[in-house]
Amino acid sequence: MKPILYSHDETTFTSAGLAILSDCISFTVEEELNGTYEAEFEYPITGRHYDLIQEGMIVGATHDDSGVLQPFEIYKRSAPIDGKVTFNAHHISYRLSKAVTLPFTATTLAAALTSLASRIIGGTPFSFSTDMAATGELKIEIPTAVRAMLGGEENTLLQVYGGEFEFNNFDVILHDRRGEDTNVEIRYGKNLSDLTQEIDESEAYNAIVPFWKDSSKATIVTLPEQYIAHDADADLTMMPLDLSSDFNKKPTVAQLRTKANEKFEAGKPWTPNETIEVDFVALWQTDEYSQYAELQRVHLGDSVSVYYPALGVIANSQRVVKTVYNTLLDRYDEITLNQLKETLADMQDQSVTDGMNTAISDAVKLTLDSVRTSASGSVTTDANGVANINSLTSGTPVGGTVSGVEAYISFGNNSSGSRTARFTYADGTPIAGQSLSVTIYSLL
């Protein structure tokens, strides 16, 4: 879609606004789970309506392939370079950074949201809701910026109640979890075109030394055995674990040990950070796969699986934690997946640091190439499931589908240099001696 320019005080975003920014060169929206939600766009200084684009104005744009328009407030522009200016815009929810709530105390999430909405100085156009029935004491003792108390170091909604935020126009929704578990697979020979893997053990450790201290630090509780290890026979790498915020009064040694074990097993800090970068064909964005789009589509918070057996990569239940959406092309430029793991800081106070960014490990980054082609036709396989696909690709084949068959495809060249594809069933058995109706995706 073409982004729409609105005035600073617009609240409905249902009209054509002040102008449609038809000469926009690029427009992307980056959204991260409990984190960044921003837009960036380029506009030529000779473009239509350029003179209307000012800091403080609002740009309406789609942020994912649901087509729902979201408002972004322009806060920065670059100097012109080669006749183009880059603009940056926050989601409208960032206005809560400049709204202040008066002190209040709540013992449930529902009460906290009700108090928050009523205690914002000067009122607010924002609404606050949740699908959670969480309890816990939230005590705001001084006037506080609203967005800072949504998620941050301590004594925030995320720290006390957990959850995952959704910002939809002026609605702030704290979900128990965003997204859903899907059956989407990113698999070599189907829609996975490239993959690199990196394992980092620099932040891994396999033993903790838990302790509790009172506010004066005069009393400290530790374990008589001193530490808890994941594997007592391994070379130990240790980290201290401060559990002072987990108890309202001095715990017994048994209580300290139980809490430490719970956090240690939940965080699994002995596992290394595994980074997997893959290129894949987003099948739901292709015409050939349109009838299956809803089965293949993913959004922020959804979980998918990545399979590349040749490299020993079988990554189940990887969640979509970040998206970069190309508004002009109506497609994702980038999708980042991971399995969320608690860091030491998370284990100690469940805080979400760096302005609501959850610590990420086991990251899987999906970069969607902008130049792809596809071609469909019939091929006949030999006794090994191999067929010539020269007529279906003029570039580098990266994936494909077979009509009516759950097939996996690998690519190569025969002795004469022709492009070939080997078709197999899920168990690896060749699809031999058959005429197949296939679609091949290629990079130019």
C-alpha positions in Angstrom: 0.0 0.0 0.0 1.0 3.6 -0.3 1.4 5.3 3.1 -1.1 8.1 4.1 -0.1 11.4 5.7 -2.3 12.6 8.6 -2.2 15.6 10.9 -0.7 15.5 14.3 -4.1 15.5 16.0 -5.8 12.7 13.9 -7.3 9.9 15.9 -9.4 7.7 13.6 -7.1 7.0 10.5 -10.0 5.9 8.4 -9.9 8.7 5.7 -7.4 9.5 3.0 -5.8 12.0 5.3 -3.9 15.1 4.1 -2.2 13.2 1.3 -1.3 9.8 -0.1 2.5 9.6 -0.3 2.6 8.1 -3.7 6.2 9.0 -4.5 7.6 7.2 -1.4 10.8 5.3 -2.4 10.8 2.8 0.5 8.8 2.2 3.6 9.5 -0.5 6.2 8.0 -1.2 9.6 10.0 -3.0 12.3 8.1 -4.6 15.1 9.7 -6.6 17.9 7.9 -8.7 20.6 7.8 -6.4 23.7 10.3 -4.1 21.9 10.8 -1.7 19.1 7.9 -0.6 16.9 9.0 1.9 14.4 8.8 2.9 10.7 11.4 4.3 8.3 10.8 5.7 4.9 12.6 7.5 2.1 11.0 10.3 0.1 12.4 12.4 -2.8 12.6 16.2 -2.2 11.0 16.6 -5.6 8.1 14.2 -4.8 4.5 15.1 -4.5 3.5 16.4 -1.0 7.1 16.4 0.2 6.6 19.9 1.7 3.7 18.5 3.8 5.9 15.9 5.6 7.0 17.4 8.9 8.1 16.1 12.3 5.1 15.5 14.6 2.8 14.4 11.7 1.4 10.9 11.5 1.9 8.4 8.7 -0.6 5.5 8.3 0.9 2.3 7.0 0.4 -1.5 7.1 2.8 -3.3 9.5 2.1 -6.9 8.5 0.2 -8.8 5.9 -3.1 -8.5 7.8 -3.6 -5.2 6.0 -4.5 -3.3 9.2 -3.3 0.3 9.1 -1.2 1.5 12.0 -0.3 5.2 12.8 3.4 6.2 13.1 4.4 9.7 14.4 7.4 11.2 12.5 10.1 12.3 14.9 13.3 12.6 12.8 14.4 13.4 9.3 17.9 13.2 7.7 19.6 15.8 5.6 18.9 15.4 1.9 21.3 12.9 0.2 21.2 12.5 -3.5 17.8 14.2 -3.5 16.3 11.8 -0.9 15.4 12.3 2.7 15.0 9.5 5.3 12.2 9.9 7.9 11.9 7.9 11.1 8.6 7.5 12.9 7.5 5.8 16.2 4.3 3.9 16.6 1.6 6.1 18.1 1.9 4.2 21.4 5.3 5.9 22.0 3.2 9.0 23.0 2.9 7.2 26.3 6.5 8.0 26.9 5.4 11.6 27.4 2.3 10.8 29.4 2.6 10.6 33.2 0.6 8.5 35.7 0.2 9.6 39.3 1.1 7.0 42.1 -1.2 4.0 42.7 -1.1 0.5 44.1 -2.7 -2.6 42.7 -2.8 -6.3 43.6 -4.1 -7.6 40.3 -3.3 -6.9 36.6 -7.0 -5.9 35.9 -6.9 -3.4 38.8 -3.5 -2.1 37.7 -4.8 -1.3 34.2 -7.9 0.3 35.5 -5.9 2.5 37.8 -3.4 3.3 35.1 -6.1 4.6 32.7 -7.7 6.7 35.4 -4.5 8.2 36.9 -2.9 9.5 33.7 -2.6 13.3 34.2 -4.9 15.1 31.7 -6.6 11.9 30.6 -5.6 9.8 27.6 -7.0 8.5 24.3 -5.4 5.1 25.0 -7.3 2.1 26.3 -5.7 -0.7 28.3 -6.9 -4.3 28.4 -5.7 -7.9 29.0 -6.6 -11.5 28.5 -4.8 -12.5 31.7 -6.0 -13.0 35.3 -2.6 -12.3 36.9 -2.1 -11.2 40.5 0.8 -9.5 42.2 1.5 -6.1 43.9 2.4 -3.2 41.6 3.3 -0.1 43.6 3.9 3.1 41.7 5.2 5.4 44.4 6.2 8.5 42.3 4.8 10.1 39.1 6.0 7.9 36.3 6.1 8.0 32.5 3.5 5.5 31.3 5.5 3.7 28.7 8.4 3.2 31.2 6.0 1.5 33.6 4.7 -0.9 30.9 8.1 -2.7 30.8 11.5 -2.0 32.2 14.0 -2.8 34.9 11.6 -3.4 37.8 8.2 -2.6 39.3 6.6 -2.6 35.8 3.6 -4.4 34.3 5.8 -6.9 32.6 8.1 -7.5 35.6 5.1 -8.0 38.0 2.6 -9.8 35.7 4.5 -11.0 32.6 2.9 -11.2 29.2 3.4 -9.8 25.7 2.2 -6.4 24.5 0.2 -5.7 21.4 -0.1 -2.1 20.3 -3.1 -1.6 18.0 -3.6 2.1 17.2 -4.6 3.6 20.6 -5.3 0.2 22.2 -2.7 -1.3 24.5 -3.3 -5.1 25.1 -1.3 -7.2 27.4 -1.6 -10.8 26.2 -0.6 -13.9 28.1 1.0 -14.8 24.7 0.8 -13.2 21.3 0.5 -15.5 18.3 -0.2 -19.2 18.1 1.5 -22.5 17.5 1.4 -23.1 13.7 2.2 -26.1 11.6 4.4 -24.0 9.3 7.7 -25.7 8.4 10.8 -24.1 6.9 12.4 -27.2 5.4 15.3 -27.8 3.1 14.0 -29.1 -0.3 10.7 -27.3 0.2 11.0 -23.6 1.0 14.4 -23.3 2.6 17.1 -21.9 0.3 20.1 -21.2 2.5 21.2 -21.6 6.1 24.2 -20.7 8.2 24.7 -21.7 11.8 26.7 -20.2 14.6 27.1 -21.5 18.2 28.3 -19.1 20.9 29.2 -20.5 24.3 30.6 -17.3 25.7 27.6 -16.6 28.0 26.8 -20.2 28.9 27.4 -21.5 32.5 26.5 -24.7 34.2 26.5 -23.9 37.9 24.9 -21.2 40.1 25.7 -19.9 43.6 22.3 -18.7 45.0 22.0 -16.3 47.9 19.5 -14.0 49.7 20.4 -10.8 51.5 18.3 -8.3 53.5 18.2 -4.6 52.5 21.0 -3.7 54.9 23.1 -6.7 53.6 23.7 -7.6 57.3 22.1 -11.0 56.8 22.9 -13.3 53.9 21.5 -16.8 53.3 23.5 -19.3 51.2 23.5 -23.0 50.6 25.8 -25.2 52.8 26.8 -27.0 49.6 27.5 -23.5 48.1 26.4 -24.2 44.5 24.0 -26.1 42.3 25.4 -27.7 39.2 23.7 -29.0 36.0 26.3 -31.7 35.7 28.6 -32.3 38.7 31.1 -34.3 36.6 31.6 -31.5 34.1 34.1 -28.6 34.3 32.1 -26.0 36.3 31.5 -22.5 35.1 29.7 -20.5 37.8 27.6 -17.4 38.2 26.0 -15.9 41.4 22.2 -15.8 41.5 20.6 -13.1 43.7 17.2 -14.3 44.9 16.6 -11.4 47.3 13.6 -10.1 45.4 11.9 -13.5 45.4 11.2 -13.5 49.2 9.5 -11.0 51.3 11.3 -12.2 54.4 14.4 -14.3 55.1 14.0 -17.7 53.5 15.1 -21.1 54.9 17.9 -22.9 53.2 15.4 -25.4 51.8 13.3 -22.5 50.3 16.4 -20.9 48.8 17.5 -24.2 47.2 14.0 -24.9 45.8 13.7 -21.5 44.2 17.2 -21.6 42.8 16.5 -25.0 41.2 13.3 -23.8 39.7 15.0 -20.8 38.1 18.1 -22.8 37.0 16.0 -25.5 35.3 13.7 -22.9 33.6 16.6 -20.8 32.3 18.9 -23.6 31.1 21.9 -21.3 31.0 24.2 -24.2 30.2 22.9 -24.3 26.6 24.9 -22.2 24.2 23.4 -19.5 22.1 22.6 -20.9 18.7 22.2 -18.5 15.8 20.7 -19.7 12.5 20.3 -17.4 9.5 18.2 -18.8 6.7 16.8 -17.6 3.4 13.4 -19.1 2.6 10.5 -18.8 0.2 7.5 -17.4 1.9 5.0 -19.7 0.3 2.0 -17.7 1.6 3.1 -14.7 -0.5 3.2 -16.6 -3.8 0.3 -16.9 -6.3 0.9 -20.6 -6.7 0.3 -21.2 -3.0 -2.5 -18.8 -2.5 -5.1 -21.4 -1.7 -3.0 -22.6 1.2 -2.0 -19.1 2.4 -3.9 -19.2 5.7 -2.1 -22.5 6.6 1.3 -21.1 5.8 1.0 -17.5 7.1 3.0 -16.4 10.2 2.7 -13.3 12.4 4.5 -11.9 15.4 4.4 -14.4 18.3 3.6 -17.4 16.1 5.8 -20.5 16.3 7.3 -22.4 13.4 9.9 -25.2 12.8 13.1 -25.2 10.9 14.5 -28.4 9.4 17.9 -28.8 7.7 19.0 -32.4 8.4 22.2 -32.1 6.4 23.5 -29.6 8.9 21.9 -31.3 11.9 19.5 -28.4 12.4 16.1 -29.4 13.7 14.7 -26.3 15.5 11.2 -26.9 16.7 8.8 -24.3 18.1 10.9 -21.2 17.1 8.8 -18.1 17.7 8.5 -15.1 15.5 9.9 -12.3 17.7 10.6 -9.7 15.1 9.3 -8.7 11.7 10.4 -6.1 9.2 7.5 -5.4 6.8 7.8 -3.8 3.4 4.7 -1.6 3.2 5.1 -0.7 -0.5 5.5 -4.3 -1.6 3.0 -5.7 1.0 5.5 -8.4 2.1 8.0 -9.2 4.8 11.6 -8.2 4.2 12.8 -10.0 7.3 11.5 -12.4 10.0 13.5 -13.3 13.1 12.7 -16.4 15.0 14.0 -17.7 18.4 13.4 -19.8 21.4 13.2 -17.3 24.3 15.5 -18.2 27.1 15.9 -16.4 30.5 19.2 -14.7 31.0 20.7 -14.4 34.5 19.1 -11.0 35.0 15.7 -12.5 34.0 16.2 -15.4 36.4 16.8 -13.0 39.2 13.9 -10.6 38.8 12.1 -11.4 35.6 12.9 -7.9 34.4 12.8 -6.9 30.8 15.7 -4.7 30.0 16.7 -2.3 27.3 13.3 -0.6 27.1 11.2 -3.8 27.0 13.5 -6.0 24.8 13.4 -9.6 26.0 16.8 -11.3 25.9 17.1 -13.4 22.8 19.0 -16.6 22.2 18.7 -19.4 19.7 18.0 -16.8 17.1 16.8 -17.7 13.6 16.9 -14.8 11.2 15.0 -15.1 8.0 16.0 -12.7 5.2 13.6 -12.7 2.3 15.3 -12.0 -1.0 13.5 -9.3 -3.0 14.2 -10.9 -6.5 12.6 -14.3 -7.0 10.9 -16.0 -9.9 8.8 -19.1 -10.2 7.8 -21.4 -13.0 5.3 -24.3 -13.2 5.3 -27.3 -15.4 5.5 -31.1 -15.7 8.6 -33.2 -15.2 9.2 -36.9 -15.3 11.5 -38.5 -12.7 13.9 -41.4 -13.3 14.4 -44.5 -11.1 16.3 -42.3 -8.5 13.6 -39.6 -8.4 15.7 -37.2 -10.5 14.3 -34.9 -13.2 15.6 -32.3 -15.6 14.3 -28.8 -14.6 16.1 -26.6 -17.1 12.8 -25.5 -18.6 11.6 -24.3 -15.2 14.5 -22.2 -14.0 17.0 -19.7 -15.4 18.6 -18.8 -12.1 19.5 -20.6 -8.9 16.6 -23.0 -7.8 15.9 -22.6 -4.0 12.7 -24.6 -3.5 9.5 -25.9 -4.9 6.2 -27.6 -4.5 4.6 -30.7 -6.1 0.9 -30.7 -6.8 -0.9 -33.3 -4.7 2.2 -34.7 -3.1 4.1 -33.8 0.2 7.5 -33.9 -1.5 11.0 -32.7 -0.6 13.3 -31.4 -3.3 17.1 -31.1 -3.6 18.9 -29.5 -6.5 22.0 -30.3 -8.5 23.4 -30.6 -12.1 23.9 -33.7 -14.2 27.0 -34.6 -16.2 26.0 -32.4 -19.1 25.5 -29.4 -16.8 21.7 -29.3 -16.9 19.8 -28.3 -13.8 18.2 -31.3 -12.0 15.9 -31.8 -9.0 15.6 -35.0 -6.9 12.1 -35.5 -5.5 11.6 -37.7 -2.4 8.8 -38.5 0.0 9.1 -37.4 3.7 10.9 -40.7 4.6 13.5 -40.1 1.9 12.2 -42.6 -0.6 12.6 -41.4 -4.2 9.5 -40.5 -6.1 10.6 -42.7 -9.0 9.3 -43.0 -12.6 6.4 -40.5 -12.2 5.1 -37.5 -14.1 4.9 -34.6 -11.5 3.2 -31.2 -11.8 5.7 -28.9 -10.0 6.5 -25.3 -9.3 10.1 -24.3 -8.9 11.2 -21.1 -7.1 14.5 -19.5 -8.2 16.8 -16.6 -7.4 17.8 -14.5 -10.4 
